[in-house]
Amino acid sequence: MATKIMPISDLRRNAGEVLNAVREGGEVVYITQHGRPAAVLVEYERYEAMLAQLEDLADLAAIEAAADEPSRDYADFLAGLVQSEN
């Protein structure tokens, strides 16, 4: 899939056409403003899938980070909770 880069002025003129290309053709369109990247148009379901992947990766990173933490006996943990309530 070729990278499609489009100025925001072209998007304004052809918004419906561009959205159809994104929705139906799976295209990703990079929008520029004053020659600089400003936004990326991607199909909604693909966006949701990317968010889910990011959440999964963040969860994996948290699990890996927690694996290096020292463990504590459950009874000691409960005792600490009881003491903090008093």
Distance bins in CASP14 RR format, pairs under 12 A and 6 or more apart:
PFRMAT RR
TARGET T0000
AUTHOR 0000-0000-0000
RMODE 2
METHOD distances of the structure
MODEL  1
1 21 0 0 0 0 0 1 0 0 0 0 0
1 22 0 0 0 0 0 1 0 0 0 0 0
1 25 0 0 0 0 1 0 0 0 0 0 0
1 26 1 0 0 1 0 0 0 0 0 0 0
1 27 1 0 0 1 0 0 0 0 0 0 0
1 28 1 0 0 1 0 0 0 0 0 0 0
1 29 0 0 0 0 0 1 0 0 0 0 0
1 42 0 0 0 0 0 1 0 0 0 0 0
1 46 0 0 0 0 0 1 0 0 0 0 0
2 27 0 0 0 0 1 0 0 0 0 0 0
2 28 0 0 0 0 1 0 0 0 0 0 0
2 29 0 0 0 0 0 1 0 0 0 0 0
2 30 0 0 0 0 0 1 0 0 0 0 0
3 27 0 0 0 0 1 0 0 0 0 0 0
3 28 1 0 0 1 0 0 0 0 0 0 0
3 29 0 0 0 0 1 0 0 0 0 0 0
3 30 1 0 0 1 0 0 0 0 0 0 0
3 32 0 0 0 0 0 1 0 0 0 0 0
3 37 0 0 0 0 0 1 0 0 0 0 0
3 40 0 0 0 0 0 1 0 0 0 0 0
4 10 0 0 0 0 0 1 0 0 0 0 0
4 11 0 0 0 0 0 1 0 0 0 0 0
4 14 0 0 0 0 0 1 0 0 0 0 0
4 18 0 0 0 0 1 0 0 0 0 0 0
4 21 0 0 0 0 1 0 0 0 0 0 0
4 22 0 0 0 0 1 0 0 0 0 0 0
4 25 0 0 0 0 0 1 0 0 0 0 0
4 26 0 0 0 0 0 1 0 0 0 0 0
4 27 1 0 1 0 0 0 0 0 0 0 0
4 28 1 0 0 1 0 0 0 0 0 0 0
4 29 1 0 1 0 0 0 0 0 0 0 0
4 30 1 0 0 1 0 0 0 0 0 0 0
4 31 0 0 0 0 1 0 0 0 0 0 0
4 32 0 0 0 0 0 1 0 0 0 0 0
4 40 0 0 0 0 0 1 0 0 0 0 0
4 41 0 0 0 0 1 0 0 0 0 0 0
4 42 0 0 0 0 0 1 0 0 0 0 0
5 11 0 0 0 0 0 1 0 0 0 0 0
5 27 0 0 0 0 0 1 0 0 0 0 0
5 28 0 0 0 0 0 1 0 0 0 0 0
5 29 1 0 0 1 0 0 0 0 0 0 0
5 30 1 0 1 0 0 0 0 0 0 0 0
5 31 0 0 0 0 1 0 0 0 0 0 0
5 32 1 0 0 1 0 0 0 0 0 0 0
5 33 0 0 0 0 0 1 0 0 0 0 0
5 35 0 0 0 0 1 0 0 0 0 0 0
5 36 0 0 0 0 0 1 0 0 0 0 0
5 37 0 0 0 0 1 0 0 0 0 0 0
5 38 0 0 0 0 0 1 0 0 0 0 0
5 39 0 0 0 0 0 1 0 0 0 0 0
5 40 0 0 0 0 0 1 0 0 0 0 0
5 41 0 0 0 0 0 1 0 0 0 0 0
6 12 0 0 0 0 0 1 0 0 0 0 0
6 13 0 0 0 0 0 1 0 0 0 0 0
6 14 0 0 0 0 1 0 0 0 0 0 0
6 15 0 0 0 0 0 1 0 0 0 0 0
6 17 0 0 0 0 0 1 0 0 0 0 0
6 18 1 0 0 1 0 0 0 0 0 0 0
6 19 0 0 0 0 0 1 0 0 0 0 0
6 21 0 0 0 0 0 1 0 0 0 0 0
6 22 0 0 0 0 0 1 0 0 0 0 0
6 27 0 0 0 0 0 1 0 0 0 0 0
6 28 0 0 0 0 0 1 0 0 0 0 0
6 29 1 0 1 0 0 0 0 0 0 0 0
6 30 1 0 0 1 0 0 0 0 0 0 0
6 31 1 0 1 0 0 0 0 0 0 0 0
6 32 1 0 0 1 0 0 0 0 0 0 0
6 33 0 0 0 0 0 1 0 0 0 0 0
6 35 0 0 0 0 0 1 0 0 0 0 0
6 37 0 0 0 0 0 1 0 0 0 0 0
6 38 0 0 0 0 0 1 0 0 0 0 0
6 39 0 0 0 0 0 1 0 0 0 0 0
6 40 0 0 0 0 0 1 0 0 0 0 0
6 41 0 0 0 0 1 0 0 0 0 0 0
7 13 0 0 0 0 1 0 0 0 0 0 0
7 14 0 0 0 0 0 1 0 0 0 0 0
7 18 0 0 0 0 0 1 0 0 0 0 0
7 29 0 0 0 0 0 1 0 0 0 0 0
7 30 0 0 0 0 0 1 0 0 0 0 0
7 31 1 0 0 1 0 0 0 0 0 0 0
7 32 1 0 1 0 0 0 0 0 0 0 0
7 33 1 0 0 1 0 0 0 0 0 0 0
7 34 0 0 0 0 1 0 0 0 0 0 0
7 35 1 0 0 1 0 0 0 0 0 0 0
7 36 0 0 0 0 0 1 0 0 0 0 0
7 37 0 0 0 0 0 1 0 0 0 0 0
7 38 0 0 0 0 1 0 0 0 0 0 0
7 39 0 0 0 0 0 1 0 0 0 0 0
8 14 0 0 0 0 0 1 0 0 0 0 0
8 15 0 0 0 0 0 1 0 0 0 0 0
8 18 0 0 0 0 0 1 0 0 0 0 0
8 29 0 0 0 0 0 1 0 0 0 0 0
8 30 0 0 0 0 0 1 0 0 0 0 0
8 31 1 0 1 0 0 0 0 0 0 0 0
8 32 1 0 0 1 0 0 0 0 0 0 0
8 33 1 0 1 0 0 0 0 0 0 0 0
8 34 0 0 0 0 1 0 0 0 0 0 0
8 35 0 0 0 0 1 0 0 0 0 0 0
8 36 0 0 0 0 0 1 0 0 0 0 0
8 37 0 0 0 0 0 1 0 0 0 0 0
8 38 1 0 0 1 0 0 0 0 0 0 0
8 39 0 0 0 0 1 0 0 0 0 0 0
8 41 0 0 0 0 0 1 0 0 0 0 0
9 15 0 0 0 0 0 1 0 0 0 0 0
9 31 0 0 0 0 0 1 0 0 0 0 0
9 32 0 0 0 0 1 0 0 0 0 0 0
9 33 0 0 0 0 1 0 0 0 0 0 0
9 34 0 0 0 0 0 1 0 0 0 0 0
9 35 0 0 0 0 0 1 0 0 0 0 0
9 38 0 0 0 0 0 1 0 0 0 0 0
10 16 0 0 0 0 0 1 0 0 0 0 0
10 17 0 0 0 0 1 0 0 0 0 0 0
10 18 1 0 0 1 0 0 0 0 0 0 0
10 29 0 0 0 0 1 0 0 0 0 0 0
10 30 0 0 0 0 0 1 0 0 0 0 0
10 31 0 0 0 0 1 0 0 0 0 0 0
10 32 0 0 0 0 1 0 0 0 0 0 0
10 33 0 0 0 0 0 1 0 0 0 0 0
10 41 0 0 0 0 0 1 0 0 0 0 0
11 17 0 0 0 0 1 0 0 0 0 0 0
11 18 1 0 1 0 0 0 0 0 0 0 0
11 19 0 0 0 0 1 0 0 0 0 0 0
11 21 0 0 0 0 0 1 0 0 0 0 0
11 22 0 0 0 0 0 1 0 0 0 0 0
11 29 1 0 0 1 0 0 0 0 0 0 0
11 30 0 0 0 0 0 1 0 0 0 0 0
11 31 1 0 1 0 0 0 0 0 0 0 0
11 32 0 0 0 0 1 0 0 0 0 0 0
11 33 0 0 0 0 1 0 0 0 0 0 0
11 38 0 0 0 0 1 0 0 0 0 0 0
11 39 0 0 0 0 1 0 0 0 0 0 0
11 40 0 0 0 0 0 1 0 0 0 0 0
11 41 1 0 0 1 0 0 0 0 0 0 0
12 18 0 0 0 0 1 0 0 0 0 0 0
12 31 0 0 0 0 0 1 0 0 0 0 0
12 33 0 0 0 0 0 1 0 0 0 0 0
14 20 0 0 0 0 1 0 0 0 0 0 0
14 21 0 0 0 0 1 0 0 0 0 0 0
14 22 0 0 0 0 0 1 0 0 0 0 0
14 29 0 0 0 0 0 1 0 0 0 0 0
14 31 0 0 0 0 0 1 0 0 0 0 0
14 41 0 0 0 0 0 1 0 0 0 0 0
15 21 0 0 0 0 0 1 0 0 0 0 0
15 22 0 0 0 0 0 1 0 0 0 0 0
15 29 0 0 0 0 0 1 0 0 0 0 0
15 31 0 0 0 0 0 1 0 0 0 0 0
15 41 0 0 0 0 1 0 0 0 0 0 0
16 22 0 0 0 0 1 0 0 0 0 0 0
16 23 0 0 0 0 1 0 0 0 0 0 0
16 24 0 0 0 0 0 1 0 0 0 0 0
16 29 0 0 0 0 0 1 0 0 0 0 0
16 41 0 0 0 0 0 1 0 0 0 0 0
17 23 0 0 0 0 0 1 0 0 0 0 0
17 24 0 0 0 0 0 1 0 0 0 0 0
17 25 0 0 0 0 0 1 0 0 0 0 0
17 27 0 0 0 0 0 1 0 0 0 0 0
17 29 0 0 0 0 0 1 0 0 0 0 0
17 41 0 0 0 0 0 1 0 0 0 0 0
18 24 0 0 0 0 0 1 0 0 0 0 0
18 25 0 0 0 0 0 1 0 0 0 0 0
18 26 0 0 0 0 0 1 0 0 0 0 0
18 27 0 0 0 0 1 0 0 0 0 0 0
18 28 0 0 0 0 0 1 0 0 0 0 0
18 29 1 0 0 1 0 0 0 0 0 0 0
18 30 0 0 0 0 0 1 0 0 0 0 0
18 31 0 0 0 0 1 0 0 0 0 0 0
18 39 0 0 0 0 0 1 0 0 0 0 0
18 41 1 0 0 1 0 0 0 0 0 0 0
18 42 0 0 0 0 0 1 0 0 0 0 0
18 43 0 0 0 0 0 1 0 0 0 0 0
19 25 0 0 0 0 0 1 0 0 0 0 0
19 26 0 0 0 0 0 1 0 0 0 0 0
19 27 0 0 0 0 0 1 0 0 0 0 0
19 29 0 0 0 0 1 0 0 0 0 0 0
19 41 1 0 0 1 0 0 0 0 0 0 0
19 42 0 0 0 0 0 1 0 0 0 0 0
19 43 0 0 0 0 1 0 0 0 0 0 0
19 44 0 0 0 0 0 1 0 0 0 0 0
20 26 0 0 0 0 0 1 0 0 0 0 0
20 27 0 0 0 0 1 0 0 0 0 0 0
20 29 0 0 0 0 0 1 0 0 0 0 0
20 41 0 0 0 0 0 1 0 0 0 0 0
20 43 0 0 0 0 0 1 0 0 0 0 0
21 27 1 0 1 0 0 0 0 0 0 0 0
21 28 0 0 0 0 1 0 0 0 0 0 0
21 29 1 0 0 1 0 0 0 0 0 0 0
21 41 0 0 0 0 1 0 0 0 0 0 0
21 42 0 0 0 0 0 1 0 0 0 0 0
21 43 0 0 0 0 1 0 0 0 0 0 0
22 28 1 0 0 1 0 0 0 0 0 0 0
22 29 1 0 0 1 0 0 0 0 0 0 0
22 30 0 0 0 0 0 1 0 0 0 0 0
22 31 0 0 0 0 0 1 0 0 0 0 0
22 39 0 0 0 0 0 1 0 0 0 0 0
22 40 0 0 0 0 1 0 0 0 0 0 0
22 41 1 0 1 0 0 0 0 0 0 0 0
22 42 1 0 0 1 0 0 0 0 0 0 0
22 43 1 0 1 0 0 0 0 0 0 0 0
22 44 0 0 0 0 1 0 0 0 0 0 0
22 45 0 0 0 0 0 1 0 0 0 0 0
22 46 0 0 0 0 1 0 0 0 0 0 0
22 47 0 0 0 0 0 1 0 0 0 0 0
23 29 0 0 0 0 0 1 0 0 0 0 0
23 41 0 0 0 0 1 0 0 0 0 0 0
23 42 0 0 0 0 1 0 0 0 0 0 0
23 43 1 0 1 0 0 0 0 0 0 0 0
23 44 1 0 0 1 0 0 0 0 0 0 0
23 45 0 0 0 0 1 0 0 0 0 0 0
23 46 0 0 0 0 0 1 0 0 0 0 0
23 47 0 0 0 0 0 1 0 0 0 0 0
24 43 0 0 0 0 1 0 0 0 0 0 0
25 41 0 0 0 0 0 1 0 0 0 0 0
25 42 0 0 0 0 0 1 0 0 0 0 0
25 43 1 0 0 1 0 0 0 0 0 0 0
25 46 0 0 0 0 0 1 0 0 0 0 0
26 41 0 0 0 0 0 1 0 0 0 0 0
26 42 0 0 0 0 1 0 0 0 0 0 0
26 43 1 0 1 0 0 0 0 0 0 0 0
26 44 0 0 0 0 0 1 0 0 0 0 0
26 45 0 0 0 0 1 0 0 0 0 0 0
26 46 1 0 0 1 0 0 0 0 0 0 0
26 47 0 0 0 0 0 1 0 0 0 0 0
27 40 0 0 0 0 0 1 0 0 0 0 0
27 41 0 0 0 0 1 0 0 0 0 0 0
27 42 0 0 0 0 1 0 0 0 0 0 0
27 43 0 0 0 0 1 0 0 0 0 0 0
27 46 0 0 0 0 0 1 0 0 0 0 0
28 39 0 0 0 0 0 1 0 0 0 0 0
28 40 1 0 0 1 0 0 0 0 0 0 0
28 41 1 0 0 1 0 0 0 0 0 0 0
28 42 1 0 1 0 0 0 0 0 0 0 0
28 43 0 0 0 0 1 0 0 0 0 0 0
28 46 0 0 0 0 1 0 0 0 0 0 0
28 47 0 0 0 0 0 1 0 0 0 0 0
28 50 0 0 0 0 0 1 0 0 0 0 0
29 37 0 0 0 0 0 1 0 0 0 0 0
29 38 0 0 0 0 0 1 0 0 0 0 0
29 39 0 0 0 0 1 0 0 0 0 0 0
29 40 1 0 0 1 0 0 0 0 0 0 0
29 41 1 0 1 0 0 0 0 0 0 0 0
29 42 1 0 0 1 0 0 0 0 0 0 0
29 43 0 0 0 0 0 1 0 0 0 0 0
30 36 0 0 0 0 0 1 0 0 0 0 0
30 37 1 0 0 1 0 0 0 0 0 0 0
30 38 0 0 0 0 1 0 0 0 0 0 0
30 39 1 0 0 1 0 0 0 0 0 0 0
30 40 1 0 1 0 0 0 0 0 0 0 0
30 41 0 0 0 0 1 0 0 0 0 0 0
30 42 0 0 0 0 1 0 0 0 0 0 0
31 37 1 0 0 1 0 0 0 0 0 0 0
31 38 1 0 1 0 0 0 0 0 0 0 0
31 39 1 0 1 0 0 0 0 0 0 0 0
31 40 1 0 0 1 0 0 0 0 0 0 0
31 41 1 0 0 1 0 0 0 0 0 0 0
31 42 0 0 0 0 0 1 0 0 0 0 0
32 38 1 0 1 0 0 0 0 0 0 0 0
32 39 0 0 0 0 1 0 0 0 0 0 0
32 40 0 0 0 0 0 1 0 0 0 0 0
32 41 0 0 0 0 0 1 0 0 0 0 0
33 39 0 0 0 0 1 0 0 0 0 0 0
40 46 0 0 0 0 0 1 0 0 0 0 0
40 47 0 0 0 0 1 0 0 0 0 0 0
40 50 0 0 0 0 0 1 0 0 0 0 0
41 47 0 0 0 0 1 0 0 0 0 0 0
42 48 0 0 0 0 1 0 0 0 0 0 0
42 49 0 0 0 0 1 0 0 0 0 0 0
42 50 1 0 0 1 0 0 0 0 0 0 0
42 51 0 0 0 0 0 1 0 0 0 0 0
43 49 0 0 0 0 1 0 0 0 0 0 0
43 50 0 0 0 0 0 1 0 0 0 0 0
44 50 0 0 0 0 0 1 0 0 0 0 0
44 51 0 0 0 0 0 1 0 0 0 0 0
45 51 0 0 0 0 0 1 0 0 0 0 0
45 52 0 0 0 0 0 1 0 0 0 0 0
46 52 0 0 0 0 0 1 0 0 0 0 0
46 53 0 0 0 0 0 1 0 0 0 0 0
47 53 0 0 0 0 0 1 0 0 0 0 0
47 54 0 0 0 0 0 1 0 0 0 0 0
48 54 0 0 0 0 0 1 0 0 0 0 0
48 55 0 0 0 0 0 1 0 0 0 0 0
49 55 0 0 0 0 0 1 0 0 0 0 0
49 56 0 0 0 0 0 1 0 0 0 0 0
50 56 0 0 0 0 0 1 0 0 0 0 0
50 57 0 0 0 0 0 1 0 0 0 0 0
51 57 0 0 0 0 0 1 0 0 0 0 0
51 58 0 0 0 0 0 1 0 0 0 0 0
52 58 0 0 0 0 0 1 0 0 0 0 0
52 59 0 0 0 0 0 1 0 0 0 0 0
53 59 0 0 0 0 0 1 0 0 0 0 0
53 60 0 0 0 0 0 1 0 0 0 0 0
54 60 0 0 0 0 0 1 0 0 0 0 0
54 61 0 0 0 0 0 1 0 0 0 0 0
55 61 0 0 0 0 0 1 0 0 0 0 0
55 62 0 0 0 0 0 1 0 0 0 0 0
56 62 0 0 0 0 0 1 0 0 0 0 0
56 63 0 0 0 0 0 1 0 0 0 0 0
57 63 0 0 0 0 0 1 0 0 0 0 0
57 64 0 0 0 0 0 1 0 0 0 0 0
58 64 0 0 0 0 0 1 0 0 0 0 0
58 65 0 0 0 0 0 1 0 0 0 0 0
59 65 0 0 0 0 0 1 0 0 0 0 0
59 66 0 0 0 0 0 1 0 0 0 0 0
60 66 0 0 0 0 0 1 0 0 0 0 0
60 67 0 0 0 0 0 1 0 0 0 0 0
61 67 0 0 0 0 0 1 0 0 0 0 0
61 68 0 0 0 0 0 1 0 0 0 0 0
62 68 0 0 0 0 0 1 0 0 0 0 0
62 69 0 0 0 0 0 1 0 0 0 0 0
63 69 0 0 0 0 0 1 0 0 0 0 0
70 76 0 0 0 0 0 1 0 0 0 0 0
71 77 0 0 0 0 1 0 0 0 0 0 0
72 78 0 0 0 0 0 1 0 0 0 0 0
72 79 0 0 0 0 0 1 0 0 0 0 0
72 80 0 0 0 0 1 0 0 0 0 0 0
72 81 0 0 0 0 0 1 0 0 0 0 0
73 79 0 0 0 0 1 0 0 0 0 0 0
73 80 0 0 0 0 0 1 0 0 0 0 0
74 80 0 0 0 0 0 1 0 0 0 0 0
74 81 0 0 0 0 0 1 0 0 0 0 0
75 81 0 0 0 0 0 1 0 0 0 0 0
75 82 0 0 0 0 0 1 0 0 0 0 0
76 82 0 0 0 0 0 1 0 0 0 0 0
76 83 0 0 0 0 0 1 0 0 0 0 0
77 83 0 0 0 0 0 1 0 0 0 0 0
77 84 0 0 0 0 0 1 0 0 0 0 0
78 84 0 0 0 0 0 1 0 0 0 0 0
78 85 0 0 0 0 0 1 0 0 0 0 0
79 85 0 0 0 0 0 1 0 0 0 0 0
79 86 0 0 0 0 0 1 0 0 0 0 0
80 86 0 0 0 0 1 0 0 0 0 0 0
END
